[in-house]
Amino acid sequence: MTNNQPLAPLWTQWREQVDQRLEILLPASDCEPCELHQAMRYASIGAGKRYRAALVYASGRALGTDERALDIPACALELIHAFSLIHDDLPAMDDDDLRRGKPSCHRAFNEATAILAGDALQTLAFEALCTYSATGLPPARQLQMVQILAHAAGSLGLAGGQAIDLDLVACDAPVDTLATMHRKKTGALIEAAVQLGALTATGDPVVLQQLAGYARPLGLAFQVVDDILDGTADTATLGKLAGADRLKGKPTFLSALGESASRHYAQALGDEAIAALEHAPFNSTLLIALVRFTIERSH
């Protein structure tokens, strides 16, 4: 396969690879404590778009990494994402009953089990990266991958973004504040996905910096479009309750800017991401295709 192949069939393949690897990484559902392992599998296997995994695969492929060497980093990103969704949906957080077209983990099981499932998925992500043995990957680069993912998941990343989000409920917020929040809550993990994929192939700081310039606006563009869809799409399409942000009085890019300006903002961010890849010393076809998907997606 070459980087000139269309994105859609590759993405289907990547989703299958992630699920196959997660089937191996996650404890079996009949392994004690059974309910905990069932909840972990419920929240992480066969679920979601695998957008973050796709970024791992696309950035790794762009730099010539063997496809199978990207499975573990892709799974690590998806495990962290699944953990964050479980916890975000809890009554103490966003209090959402529907996720990915089915009951949220705490509804399908119970709150205590959901909390523990999220905790266990997070630690499994780091265990997977620590035992990752891609051919020829220097230990220092493997450690760098662990550090990047830990930073993205912590108080300066998605956990910090969620804390800011909770403080903004039922109040107005300027666009700059929303951008700061979502660069952490959503963008940090998207940036980490691109970096982890790249690190499987190179530690070149120039290449990594160029990809960071691509991933940073892309992460924010993803959230802007998410906010638009929350207010304009239906529940069946989204797989979660449509209009949930509005019902909770949460400020969004849509409420702050309106739909037309939000779409222009998302497009400008997408253009910035693509511009960062200009003169890239690698084939950026798949990465650009992911920008277009991000801006044009319907769910």
C-alpha positions as CSV (number, residue, x, y, z in Angstrom):
1,M,0.0,0.0,0.0
2,T,1.1,3.6,-0.7
3,N,0.2,6.9,0.9
4,N,-1.7,7.7,-2.3
5,Q,-4.4,5.3,-1.4
6,P,-7.8,6.8,-0.4
7,L,-8.2,7.4,3.3
8,A,-11.5,5.4,3.8
9,P,-10.3,1.9,3.1
10,L,-7.2,2.4,5.2
11,W,-9.3,3.8,8.1
12,T,-11.5,0.7,8.0
13,Q,-8.3,-1.4,8.2
14,W,-7.0,0.6,11.1
15,R,-10.2,0.3,13.0
16,E,-10.0,-3.5,12.6
17,Q,-6.3,-3.6,13.7
18,V,-7.1,-1.6,16.8
19,D,-10.0,-3.8,17.8
20,Q,-7.9,-6.9,17.1
21,R,-5.1,-5.7,19.3
22,L,-7.4,-4.5,22.1
23,E,-9.0,-7.9,22.2
24,I,-5.5,-9.2,23.1
25,L,-4.5,-6.3,25.4
26,L,-7.7,-6.3,27.5
27,P,-8.3,-9.0,30.1
28,A,-11.0,-11.5,29.0
29,S,-14.6,-10.7,30.2
30,D,-14.7,-13.9,32.2
31,C,-11.4,-13.1,34.1
32,E,-12.0,-11.9,37.7
33,P,-13.1,-9.3,38.5
34,C,-15.4,-10.1,35.6
35,E,-17.7,-7.0,35.8
36,L,-14.7,-4.7,35.8
37,H,-13.2,-6.4,32.7
38,Q,-16.6,-6.4,31.0
39,A,-17.0,-2.7,31.5
40,M,-13.5,-2.0,30.2
41,R,-14.2,-4.0,27.1
42,Y,-17.7,-2.4,26.7
43,A,-16.2,1.1,26.6
44,S,-13.2,0.4,24.4
45,I,-13.7,-2.4,21.8
46,G,-15.7,-1.8,18.7
47,A,-16.5,1.8,19.6
48,G,-16.0,5.2,18.1
49,K,-14.4,6.5,14.9
50,R,-10.9,5.7,16.0
51,Y,-9.9,9.2,15.0
52,R,-6.9,9.4,17.3
53,A,-5.7,6.0,16.2
54,A,-6.0,7.1,12.5
55,L,-3.7,10.0,13.3
56,V,-1.2,7.6,14.8
57,Y,-1.3,5.4,11.7
58,A,-1.2,8.3,9.2
59,S,1.7,10.1,10.8
60,G,3.7,6.9,11.2
61,R,3.0,5.8,7.6
62,A,4.0,9.2,6.3
63,L,7.4,8.6,7.8
64,G,7.7,5.1,6.6
65,T,6.8,3.1,9.7
66,D,5.7,-0.5,9.3
67,E,1.9,-0.7,9.8
68,R,1.9,-3.3,12.6
69,A,4.5,-1.3,14.6
70,L,1.8,1.4,15.0
71,D,-0.9,-0.8,16.6
72,I,0.3,-0.4,20.2
73,P,0.7,3.4,20.1
74,A,-2.7,3.6,18.4
75,C,-4.3,1.4,21.1
76,A,-2.7,3.4,23.8
77,L,-4.3,6.6,22.5
78,E,-7.7,4.9,22.2
79,L,-7.4,3.5,25.7
80,I,-6.8,6.9,27.1
81,H,-9.6,8.4,25.1
82,A,-12.0,5.6,26.3
83,F,-11.0,6.3,29.9
84,S,-11.6,10.0,29.5
85,L,-15.1,9.4,28.0
86,I,-16.1,7.1,30.8
87,H,-15.1,9.7,33.4
88,D,-16.5,12.7,31.5
89,D,-19.9,10.9,31.3
90,L,-20.2,10.4,35.1
91,P,-22.9,12.3,37.0
92,A,-20.2,14.3,38.8
93,M,-18.8,15.5,35.5
94,D,-20.9,16.0,32.3
95,D,-23.7,13.5,33.4
96,D,-24.3,12.0,30.0
97,D,-26.4,8.8,29.6
98,L,-25.5,8.0,26.0
99,R,-22.1,7.5,24.4
100,R,-21.2,6.1,21.0
101,G,-24.8,5.1,20.3
102,K,-25.2,3.0,23.5
103,P,-25.7,3.7,27.2
104,S,-22.7,5.3,28.9
105,C,-20.5,2.9,30.9
106,H,-22.0,4.0,34.3
107,R,-25.5,3.4,32.9
108,A,-24.6,0.0,31.5
109,F,-22.9,-1.1,34.7
110,N,-22.8,1.3,37.7
111,E,-20.9,4.4,38.8
112,A,-18.3,2.6,40.9
113,T,-17.5,0.1,38.2
114,A,-17.3,2.8,35.6
115,I,-14.8,4.8,37.7
116,L,-12.6,1.7,38.1
117,A,-12.9,0.8,34.4
118,G,-11.7,4.2,33.5
119,D,-8.8,4.0,35.9
120,A,-7.8,0.6,34.6
121,L,-8.0,1.6,31.0
122,Q,-5.7,4.6,31.7
123,T,-3.0,2.4,33.4
124,L,-3.3,-0.2,30.7
125,A,-2.4,2.4,28.1
126,F,0.9,3.1,29.8
127,E,1.6,-0.6,30.4
128,A,1.1,-1.2,26.7
129,L,3.6,1.5,25.7
130,C,6.1,0.4,28.3
131,T,6.1,-3.2,27.0
132,Y,6.0,-2.0,23.4
133,S,8.8,-3.7,21.4
134,A,8.7,-2.2,17.9
135,T,11.8,-3.3,15.9
136,G,14.6,-0.9,16.3
137,L,12.9,1.6,18.5
138,P,15.5,3.2,20.8
139,P,14.5,3.0,24.6
140,A,14.9,6.8,24.9
141,R,12.3,7.3,22.2
142,Q,10.0,4.8,23.8
143,L,10.3,6.7,27.0
144,Q,9.5,9.9,25.2
145,M,6.3,8.4,23.9
146,V,5.2,7.5,27.4
147,Q,6.1,11.0,28.6
148,I,4.1,12.7,25.8
149,L,1.0,10.5,26.5
150,A,1.2,11.2,30.2
151,H,1.5,14.9,29.7
152,A,-1.5,14.9,27.3
153,A,-3.6,13.0,29.9
154,G,-2.7,15.1,32.9
155,S,-3.5,18.4,34.5
156,L,-1.9,20.4,31.6
157,G,-3.8,18.3,29.1
158,L,-7.3,16.7,29.0
159,A,-7.7,16.5,32.8
160,G,-7.0,20.2,33.1
161,G,-9.2,21.0,30.2
162,Q,-12.1,19.1,31.9
163,A,-11.5,21.1,35.1
164,I,-11.8,24.3,33.2
165,D,-14.9,23.0,31.4
166,L,-16.6,22.3,34.7
167,D,-15.9,25.8,35.9
168,L,-17.5,27.3,32.8
169,V,-20.9,25.6,33.1
170,A,-23.8,28.1,32.9
171,C,-21.6,31.1,32.2
172,D,-20.4,33.0,29.1
173,A,-16.9,32.5,27.9
174,P,-14.9,34.4,25.3
175,V,-13.5,32.5,22.4
176,D,-9.9,32.7,23.7
177,T,-11.0,30.9,26.9
178,L,-12.8,28.2,24.9
179,A,-9.7,27.7,22.8
180,T,-7.5,27.4,25.8
181,M,-9.8,24.9,27.4
182,H,-10.2,22.7,24.3
183,R,-6.5,22.8,23.3
184,K,-6.1,20.9,26.6
185,K,-9.3,18.8,26.8
186,T,-9.5,17.7,23.2
187,G,-6.4,19.0,21.4
188,A,-3.7,17.5,23.7
189,L,-4.6,13.9,22.9
190,I,-4.8,14.7,19.2
191,E,-1.4,16.3,19.3
192,A,-0.1,13.3,21.2
193,A,-1.5,10.9,18.6
194,V,0.5,12.6,15.8
195,Q,3.7,12.7,17.9
196,L,3.4,9.1,18.9
197,G,3.0,8.0,15.3
198,A,6.0,10.0,14.2
199,L,8.2,8.8,17.1
200,T,7.9,5.2,15.8
201,A,9.9,6.4,12.8
202,T,12.1,9.3,13.9
203,G,13.3,11.4,16.8
204,D,14.2,14.3,14.4
205,P,13.2,17.5,16.3
206,V,12.6,19.4,13.1
207,V,10.1,16.8,11.8
208,L,8.4,16.6,15.2
209,Q,8.1,20.3,15.4
210,Q,6.6,20.5,11.9
211,L,4.0,17.9,12.8
212,A,3.3,19.7,16.1
213,G,2.4,22.7,13.9
214,Y,0.0,20.5,12.0
215,A,-1.6,18.9,15.0
216,R,-2.2,21.9,17.2
217,P,-4.7,23.7,14.9
218,L,-6.2,20.4,13.9
219,G,-7.1,19.5,17.5
220,L,-8.9,22.8,17.9
221,A,-10.6,22.4,14.6
222,F,-11.9,19.1,15.6
223,Q,-13.6,20.6,18.7
224,V,-15.0,23.6,16.8
225,V,-16.7,21.1,14.5
226,D,-17.8,19.0,17.4
227,D,-19.5,22.1,18.9
228,I,-21.3,22.8,15.6
229,L,-22.5,19.3,15.3
230,D,-23.8,19.2,18.9
231,G,-26.1,22.1,18.1
232,T,-27.1,21.1,14.5
233,A,-27.0,17.3,14.1
234,D,-29.4,14.7,15.6
235,T,-28.8,12.2,18.4
236,A,-28.9,9.2,16.0
237,T,-26.2,10.6,13.9
238,L,-24.0,11.8,16.8
239,G,-24.4,8.6,18.9
240,K,-24.8,10.9,21.9
241,L,-27.5,13.4,23.0
242,A,-27.7,16.2,20.5
243,G,-27.9,19.7,22.0
244,A,-26.5,18.5,25.4
245,D,-24.2,21.5,25.7
246,R,-27.1,24.0,25.1
247,L,-29.3,22.1,27.6
248,K,-26.6,22.4,30.3
249,G,-25.9,26.0,29.6
250,K,-22.3,25.2,28.6
251,P,-20.5,27.8,26.4
252,T,-19.4,26.5,23.0
253,F,-17.9,27.9,19.9
254,L,-21.3,27.7,18.3
255,S,-22.9,29.7,21.1
256,A,-20.0,32.2,21.1
257,L,-19.6,32.7,17.4
258,G,-22.8,31.4,15.7
259,E,-22.7,28.6,13.1
260,S,-21.4,30.5,10.1
261,A,-18.4,32.1,11.9
262,S,-17.7,28.8,13.7
263,R,-17.5,27.0,10.3
264,H,-15.2,29.7,9.0
265,Y,-13.0,29.4,12.1
266,A,-12.8,25.6,11.7
267,Q,-11.8,26.0,8.1
268,A,-9.1,28.6,9.0
269,L,-7.7,26.2,11.5
270,G,-7.7,23.4,8.9
271,D,-5.9,25.6,6.5
272,E,-3.3,26.4,9.1
273,A,-2.8,22.6,9.7
274,I,-2.3,22.0,6.0
275,A,0.0,25.0,5.7
276,A,2.3,23.5,8.4
277,L,3.0,20.5,6.1
278,E,4.2,22.7,3.2
279,H,7.6,21.5,2.1
280,A,7.4,18.5,4.4
281,P,10.2,16.0,3.8
282,F,7.6,13.2,3.7
283,N,4.3,12.3,2.0
284,S,1.6,14.2,3.8
285,T,-1.4,12.9,1.7
286,L,-3.1,11.0,4.5
287,L,-2.5,13.8,7.0
288,I,-4.1,16.3,4.7
289,A,-7.0,13.9,4.1
290,L,-7.6,13.8,7.8
291,V,-7.8,17.6,8.0
292,R,-10.5,17.5,5.3
293,F,-12.4,14.8,7.2
294,T,-12.2,16.8,10.4
295,I,-13.7,19.9,8.8
296,E,-16.3,18.1,6.7
297,R,-17.5,15.3,9.0
298,S,-21.1,14.8,10.0
299,H,-20.5,13.0,13.3
